[in-house]
């Protein structure tokens, strides 16, 4: 790895800060900080290109995403409301530029991991906020912990990405005892936060993640120990004096939260069985049906980006049908071609454990796509880029 002196230090700090604010500031109160950091990254990229320190590169990942963005912009012309759709499509342009700047800076400075470090730090900051040790100055409705992004399912996706990255660092840095201990503690903290969001997709993903990782990545003897550690942390938190401190300082009414959490867990088990689902599930089923009906009006090119939102005033809570109703089968295939390309790179990795971890990430991403709309999200595309960069880095190391 090349040494870049002050410029390298500056970019590392900038990327770390970006990973931090994209989680902590993705809300109505602090969103301007994300715009500020994006602008600084963009200006830094331009200056680095002009000075000859960074070159401009494209690859299949960006070629596909660029075509997808252009198609989303073009959908404004056949949408019901041109200006509404164009404004939504502009958001994709900004996301594309942002990740394009990050990719090309990383191409020279190899510093993408500092974004991941920032995301992991943001998870810890959210935990401090949850237990009442700090105040982020944010409020949210309801009994579920929604994190700094103020939306439970979006926050739990960030938590799942963080858990995957912790496992990745743990597998690749086993010789560092202190680091591994810190990662394990943060992993358990993250599981606690996932539970407190009461996200069904999150609960299912945690179960799948832990089970597959323990069986395939780690030795089977770790299964019992890890599961006992998870249960111990949760029971300790719920029944120890710690909950009294948290309850008096947290932004949640924890006694009320635990009552509702138990009810939601029962609903979740019933939905996995044959006893039927909750009202929230039936509502989402109706949204999916409405989105599919809208897709039927224009199955090839769709009805224009964000068509479902324009029609009903909210998202459909399902990325697959949201894409189909908005951009048709063309937009759907373009977007998920990015996944296909990343998968094609993952399967040729020689490191079997890393291959399992990254394939599992794509699987969990798809699980979450059944409960959130990901193609318009800043963090969702950024997380795909991080996985892509990890794959490319390891392919390069294996080839050399």
N, C-alpha and C positions, 0 to 999 in steps of 0.2 A: 504494500500500500504506500502510495506516495505521501510525502510530508508537505503540507501546504501552509504551515506557519499560522499567522494571524487570520488569514482568509479562511483556512480550514476550521479554525476554532470558532470564528464568527458564524460560518454556515452550520456547524454542528449545533451551536447554541440556538440558531434560528430554527433549525429543524426540530430540535427538542421543544422549543417554545410552541411551534406549530402543532406538534402532537398533543401538547398540553391544552392549548386553547380550542382546538377543534372539538374537544369534548367538554371542557369547562365553560366555554363561551357560546355554544350552539343553543342559545336561548334568547328570548326577547330583550333581556337586559344587557347582555354582553356581546351580542352578535357583531357589533362594530369592530371588536378586537380581532375577530377572524378576518374581516375585510382588510384590516390594517396589516396583519401578518401576510395575507395573500399579496397585498400590494408591495410589501417589502421583498417578498420572495421574487415577485415579478421584476421589480427594479434591479434586484441583485442578479437575476438571470441575464437581463439585458446588458448590464455592466460587464458581467463575466464573458458574455459572447463578444462584446465590442473589444474587450481587452485580449481576446484570444485564449482565455483560460478554459472556456467551455465551448464545445461545438454542438451543433444541432443534429440530433439523431431521431429517426423514426424507426419503428419496428412493427411487427404484425399486430401487437396489442393496440398500439396507437392508431394504426391504419383502420382497424375494425371500429374502434371507438369513435374516430373522426367521422367515418361514414355514417355511423349511428347518429351522431350529433347533427350532421348535415341533414339526414333524413328527418330527424325530429324538427329541425327548423323548417324544412320544406312542408311539413304537415300543417303549418300555420295556414297555408294557402287553401287547404280543403277542410279546415276546422270550422266549426260554427261561429267562433269568435276569433278573428285573426290576431288581434292585439293581446288577448288573454293567453292564447297558445304561444305567441311569439315571446312574451315575457317569461313564460315557463321554460321555453327552449333556450333562452338566453342564459338561464341558470346552468344548463348543461355545457354551454360554451365556456363559462367561467370555470366550471369544474375541470373541463378538458385542459384549459390553459394552465391551471394550477398544477395538475398532476404531470403535465408535459414539462413544466419548469423543473419540478422536483426530480423527474426522471433524468433529465439532461444534466442537472447539477450533480446528481448522484453518479452519473456515468463517469465523471472525472474525479469526484471527491469521495465516492464510496461511503456515504454517510447516512443512508436511509434509515439505519437502525436507530438513530437518534430520534426520529419521529416515533418509532415504536416505544422507546424509553419514555418519551413524553406522554404517550397514551397510557402506559403503565402507571406513571406518576399521577395522572389524572384520576385513575381508578382509586388509588390510595387517598387522594384528596377527597373524592366522593365518599369514601368510607369515613374519613374524619368528619365530614359534614353530617353523615348519617348518624354517627354516635354523638354528635353535638360538640365536638372539640373545636370546630371552626364554624363560621357562619358565612355562607356564600351569598346571602341576601336574596335568595330565591324562595318562592312559595309555589306549591302545587296543590291541586284539589285531589280528594280521594284518599284512600288508606294505603295504596301501594307506593313503594319508593320508586320514584321516577328518574332519579339522578339529575345531574346538572343539565341534561338535554330536555328535561321535563316531559319525557314520553317513555313509558316503561319498556315497550318493545324495542325502540331504537336504542335505549340505554343498555338493555340486556344483550343486544347484538355487540355493542362495544365491549361489554364484559366478556362475551364469548371469544371475541377476537383477542382480547388480552390474555385469556386463559390459554388459547392456542399458542400465542407467542411465548408465554411463560414456559410451556412444555417444550417448545422449540429451543429456547435458551438453556433449559435444564438438560436436555438431551445432548446439546452441543458444548456445554460448559461444565461437565460433571466434576472436573478437578477443582472447581472453586467452591469450597464448602460454605463460606459465608454467603456467596451469591445464591447458591442453591437453597440455603435455609431461608433467605429473604424471599426467593421466588415461591417456595412452598407456603410460607405464611401468607403472601399476597394471593396465592391461588385459593387458599381456604377462605380468606376474606372475600374474594370475588365470588365464590360459591354462595357465601352468606348473602351478599348483595343480590345475586341472581334470585335466590329464594325470596328475598324481601320485595322484589319487583312483582312476584307472583305471576310472571309471564309463563304461559303454558308452553310456548315455543322454547323459552329459556330452560324450563324445568326438564322438558324432553331432551333438549340438547345437552344439558349437564349430564343426564343419565347416559346418553349415547357416548358422549365425549369420554367420561371417566371409564365406562365399561370397555370401550374399544382400546383406549390408550393403555389401560392396565393389562389387558390381555395381549395386545399386539406389540406395544412399544416397550413396556416394562415387564419384569419377570412376574409370573403369576403369584409369587409369594407376597407381592406388594398389594394385591387386591384387598385382602382382609384388613391390612394395616391402614391403607388409605381410606377405605370406607368407614372404618372405626374412627379415624381422625376427623372425617367430615361430620359424622354423627356427634362426636364429642364436642366439636366446636359449636355446633348448632345447639346442643343441649346445654352446654356451658353458658352460652349467650342467653338462652331463654330462661334458665332457672337460677343463674347465679346472681349475686348482688350487682353485677355489671349492668344487667337490664334495668335496674332501678336508676343507675346513673344515666344510661342512655335514654330511658323513658322520660327523665326530667329535663333532658337537654336536646333530644332529637326533634326534628321537624315533624315526626310522626307520633301519633298516639299508639304506642306499641302494643298495649293491651288490646285495643280495638283492631289493630293490624293483625295480630296473631289469630284472633277469632275469625276474621275474614279470610286469612291465609289458609287456615284449616278447612274452611268451607270450600275454598277454591281448589285445594288439593283433592278433596272428595269429588268435586265436579270433574277435575282432570282425570281421575281414575275411572269415573263413570264413562267419560267420553272415550277412554281407551277400550272400555268394555262394550256392553250392549244396552246400557241403561239410558242412553240419550245424553244430550249435552245441555249446557246452560243457555241463558238468554243471549249472552254475548256471542256464543258460538252460532246460534241460530241467526242472529243479526248478520254475522259475517257470511254465513251461507247465502243469505238473501242478497248481500252485496255482490258476492261472486256471481250469482244468477243474473243480477242486473247488468254486471259488466260483460258477461258472456252474451247477453241479449244485445248489448250495444255493439259488441264485436261483430255479431251477425249482420249488422247494418252495413259494415264495410270490412270484410274479413281480410283483405289483402293489404291495404294501406292504412287501415284504421280510421278513426274519426278526428285525429289531431291530438298532439300531446296534451295530457291533462284533461281529456274530454270527459272522463268520468267525474273528475272534480268540478268541472264547469257545469255539468248536468245536475249533480247531486249535492255539491257544496262540500264534499269531503272525499278522501281517498277510499279505495275499495279494500284496503288492508290486505291485499294479495298482489304481489308483484307480477305474477304470471298473467292474471286476467286484466290487471291494470295496463300492462304492456299491450296485450292483444286488443283491448278496447281503444287504446290511444293510437298505437302505431301498427296495428295489424300483425299478420304473420311475418311480414318483412322486418319490422322493428323487433319483434320477438326473436327471430333467428339471428339478427345482427347482434343484439345484446348478449344472448347466450352463446354466441360464437366466441366471445371473449373467454368465457368459461372453458369452452372446448379447446381453445388454443392453450390456455394455462394447463389444462389437464393433459394435453398432448406433450407438454414439456415436463410435467411432473412424472409421468409414467416411464420416462427414459432415465430418470435419476438412478444411480447405482445404490444410493443409501436407502435401504429398505425402510428404516424407521422414519426417516424424513419423508419418504414417499407416503407412508400411512398418515402422518400428521397433516400433510398438505392436502391429500385427497379428502381426509376427514373435514378439513376446513371448508372445502367446496361443498361437501355434503351438508354441513351445518348451515352454510350460506343459503343453500337451496331450501332447507327446512324453514329458515327465517323468512325467505321470500313468500312463504304461505301466510305470513302474518303481518308483514310490513311491505311498503313500496320502496324498493332499494335503488331503482335506476335513477332516481332524482336526488339521492342522498350523497352529500359530500363525503362522509366517512365511509360509506359502502364502497365507492369506487376507489378511494384511497387504500382501503384494506386489500382490495384486489391487486392494486399496484404493489403493495408491500409483499404479498405472496409471490407475485411475478418476479420481483427483484430477488427474493430469497432463492427461488428456483434458478434464475439465471446465474446468480453468484455461485451456487453449488455445482451447476453444470460446468461453469468455467473452471472451478477448482478441480473437478473430477477429470476434465479433459487435459489439464496441465499437470 
